[in-house]
Amino acid sequence: QNLQKITHHGGRASAIVRGMLEHSRTGTGEKQPTNLNALADEYLKIAYHGLRAKDKDFNAELVTDFDAELGKVNLMPQEIGRVLLNLYNNAFYAVHQRDKDKGQGETYHPTITVSTHRLNGQTEIRVSDNGTGIPDAVKAKIFQPFFTTKPTGEGTGLGLSLSYDIVTKGHGGSLTVESQEGEGTEFVIQLPTATVNSLA
């Protein structure tokens, strides 16, 4: 039992160190004109199939609303890909938890919605779920390093803080959250106009 605990906490320490190394690497990539719609769609499928590989009984509806007029966006595709993957994984985690906790006879359809829009000269990506939602007391802390609401060993508390740094420091954008406990959560990424190449 002690050995299991040592292994478990060693794994968590290793994940934290890995996350810290990623933190220090943020913003070193090259920006390039990127098809954001394709990027968002690809990472959504990766996240979904990753979860389905762990739990074959899990199903969710994936809804996408991509702005066909978006053009290419000048960004670091790998970095924004990491942000999206993190937001998707959190969304799937939330709907999975709500699905597991639902009462007998209760109908619940896990749904993840991803949309892209050009809004007031900004490129906006919205990732929303109808999962467990985030309590108000927690909302203020979710972008802090090492803060996690997941059980020990399931989250390092670095994903959202890393995502926040990539969007704000690496791309000069913003990452915000809107959530209602028990109803769902929506994360909004906004990337500034300067990063958009509408001629592409």
C-alpha positions as CSV (number, residue, x, y, z in Angstrom):
1,Q,0.0,0.0,0.0
2,N,2.8,2.4,0.9
3,L,4.6,1.5,-2.4
4,Q,1.4,2.3,-4.3
5,K,1.2,5.7,-2.6
6,I,4.9,6.4,-3.3
7,T,4.4,5.5,-7.0
8,H,1.2,7.5,-7.2
9,H,2.7,10.7,-5.7
10,G,5.9,10.2,-7.6
11,G,3.9,10.2,-10.8
12,R,2.2,13.4,-9.7
13,A,5.5,15.1,-8.9
14,S,6.8,14.0,-12.3
15,A,3.8,15.5,-14.1
16,I,4.2,18.7,-12.2
17,V,7.9,19.0,-13.1
18,R,7.0,18.3,-16.8
19,G,4.3,21.0,-16.6
20,M,6.7,23.5,-15.1
21,L,9.2,22.8,-17.9
22,E,6.4,23.4,-20.4
23,H,5.6,26.7,-18.6
24,S,9.2,27.9,-19.0
25,R,9.1,27.0,-22.7
26,T,6.0,29.0,-23.5
27,G,6.2,31.4,-26.4
28,T,9.3,30.1,-28.1
29,G,7.5,28.8,-31.2
30,E,7.1,30.6,-34.5
31,K,3.8,32.1,-35.5
32,Q,2.5,31.0,-38.9
33,P,-0.8,31.5,-40.9
34,T,-2.9,28.7,-39.6
35,N,-6.4,27.3,-40.5
36,L,-7.8,27.7,-37.0
37,N,-11.1,25.8,-37.9
38,A,-9.1,22.7,-39.0
39,L,-6.9,22.9,-35.9
40,A,-9.8,23.2,-33.5
41,D,-11.6,20.3,-35.2
42,E,-8.5,18.1,-35.3
43,Y,-7.8,18.5,-31.6
44,L,-11.4,18.0,-30.6
45,K,-11.4,14.6,-32.3
46,I,-8.0,13.7,-30.6
47,A,-9.4,14.6,-27.2
48,Y,-12.7,12.7,-27.8
49,H,-11.0,9.5,-29.1
50,G,-8.4,9.7,-26.2
51,L,-11.2,9.6,-23.7
52,R,-13.2,6.9,-25.6
53,A,-10.0,4.8,-25.5
54,K,-10.1,4.9,-21.7
55,D,-13.8,4.5,-21.3
56,K,-15.6,2.8,-24.2
57,D,-19.0,3.3,-22.7
58,F,-18.6,7.1,-22.8
59,N,-20.4,9.0,-25.6
60,A,-20.8,12.7,-26.1
61,E,-22.3,14.9,-28.8
62,L,-19.8,17.2,-30.5
63,V,-21.2,20.3,-32.0
64,T,-19.1,22.6,-34.1
65,D,-19.9,26.1,-35.5
66,F,-16.9,27.2,-37.5
67,D,-16.9,30.6,-39.2
68,A,-16.2,29.8,-42.9
69,E,-15.0,33.4,-43.5
70,L,-12.3,33.2,-40.8
71,G,-9.3,33.0,-43.2
72,K,-6.0,32.0,-41.7
73,V,-4.9,33.2,-38.3
74,N,-1.3,34.0,-37.5
75,L,-0.5,31.9,-34.5
76,M,1.7,29.2,-33.0
77,P,-0.3,26.1,-34.0
78,Q,1.3,23.7,-31.6
79,E,0.9,26.1,-28.6
80,I,-2.8,26.9,-29.4
81,G,-3.3,23.2,-30.1
82,R,-2.1,22.5,-26.5
83,V,-4.5,25.1,-25.2
84,L,-7.4,23.6,-27.1
85,L,-6.6,20.1,-26.1
86,N,-6.5,21.2,-22.5
87,L,-9.8,23.0,-22.7
88,Y,-11.4,20.0,-24.5
89,N,-10.0,17.5,-21.9
90,N,-11.5,19.6,-19.1
91,A,-14.8,19.8,-20.9
92,F,-15.0,16.1,-21.4
93,Y,-14.0,15.5,-17.8
94,A,-16.8,17.8,-16.7
95,V,-19.5,16.1,-18.8
96,H,-18.1,12.6,-17.9
97,Q,-18.4,13.5,-14.2
98,R,-22.0,14.8,-14.6
99,D,-22.9,11.7,-16.6
100,K,-21.5,9.4,-13.9
101,D,-23.3,11.4,-11.1
102,K,-26.7,11.6,-12.7
103,G,-29.6,10.2,-10.8
104,Q,-31.5,7.0,-11.9
105,G,-33.9,7.7,-14.7
106,E,-32.4,11.2,-15.3
107,T,-31.8,11.9,-18.9
108,Y,-28.6,13.7,-19.7
109,H,-26.8,14.1,-23.0
110,P,-23.1,15.1,-22.7
111,T,-22.5,17.9,-25.2
112,I,-19.3,19.8,-26.2
113,T,-19.7,22.8,-28.4
114,V,-16.8,24.5,-30.2
115,S,-17.3,27.7,-32.3
116,T,-15.0,30.2,-34.0
117,H,-16.0,33.8,-35.0
118,R,-14.5,37.0,-36.1
119,L,-15.8,39.6,-33.7
120,N,-14.9,43.3,-33.4
121,G,-11.7,42.6,-35.2
122,Q,-10.8,39.7,-32.9
123,T,-10.7,36.0,-33.6
124,E,-12.8,34.2,-31.0
125,I,-12.9,30.5,-30.1
126,R,-15.5,29.3,-27.7
127,V,-15.4,25.9,-26.0
128,S,-18.5,25.1,-24.0
129,D,-19.9,22.0,-22.2
130,N,-23.0,21.1,-20.3
131,G,-21.1,19.4,-17.5
132,T,-20.8,20.0,-13.8
133,G,-19.9,23.7,-14.0
134,I,-17.5,25.6,-11.8
135,P,-18.5,27.0,-8.4
136,D,-18.0,30.8,-8.0
137,A,-15.5,30.3,-5.2
138,V,-13.3,28.2,-7.5
139,K,-13.7,30.4,-10.6
140,A,-11.3,33.0,-9.4
141,K,-8.5,30.5,-8.8
142,I,-8.7,28.3,-11.9
143,F,-5.9,30.0,-13.8
144,Q,-3.5,29.8,-10.8
145,P,-0.6,27.4,-11.1
146,F,-1.1,24.1,-9.1
147,F,-4.8,24.8,-8.4
148,T,-6.9,21.8,-9.4
149,T,-10.4,20.6,-8.5
150,K,-9.6,17.1,-9.7
151,P,-8.9,14.3,-7.3
152,T,-5.2,13.7,-6.4
153,G,-3.3,12.2,-9.2
154,E,-5.8,13.3,-11.9
155,G,-4.7,16.9,-12.4
156,T,-1.5,18.8,-11.9
157,G,-3.2,22.2,-11.7
158,L,-0.9,23.4,-14.5
159,G,-3.0,23.0,-17.6
160,L,-5.2,26.1,-17.3
161,S,-2.4,28.4,-16.0
162,L,-0.2,27.2,-18.9
163,S,-3.0,27.8,-21.4
164,Y,-3.6,31.2,-19.9
165,D,0.1,32.1,-20.4
166,I,0.1,30.8,-24.0
167,V,-2.9,32.9,-25.0
168,T,-2.0,36.1,-23.0
169,K,1.8,36.2,-23.1
170,G,2.5,34.2,-26.2
171,H,-0.3,35.7,-28.4
172,G,-1.4,38.9,-26.7
173,G,-4.9,37.6,-26.4
174,S,-7.3,36.8,-23.5
175,L,-8.7,33.6,-22.0
176,T,-11.9,34.0,-19.9
177,V,-14.4,31.6,-18.3
178,E,-18.2,31.8,-17.8
179,S,-19.7,29.1,-15.8
180,Q,-22.8,28.1,-13.8
181,E,-22.5,25.4,-11.2
182,G,-24.5,22.3,-12.3
183,E,-25.2,23.8,-15.7
184,G,-21.9,23.9,-17.6
185,T,-18.9,26.0,-18.5
186,E,-17.7,28.1,-21.4
187,F,-14.1,29.1,-22.1
188,V,-13.5,32.0,-24.5
189,I,-10.2,32.6,-26.2
190,Q,-9.8,36.0,-28.0
191,L,-6.8,36.6,-30.3
192,P,-6.1,40.2,-31.4
193,T,-6.7,41.6,-34.9
194,A,-2.9,41.9,-35.5
195,T,-2.7,38.1,-35.6
196,V,-5.3,37.8,-38.3
197,N,-4.4,37.6,-42.0
198,S,-7.7,38.1,-43.8
199,L,-6.0,37.9,-47.3
200,A,-5.0,34.3,-46.7
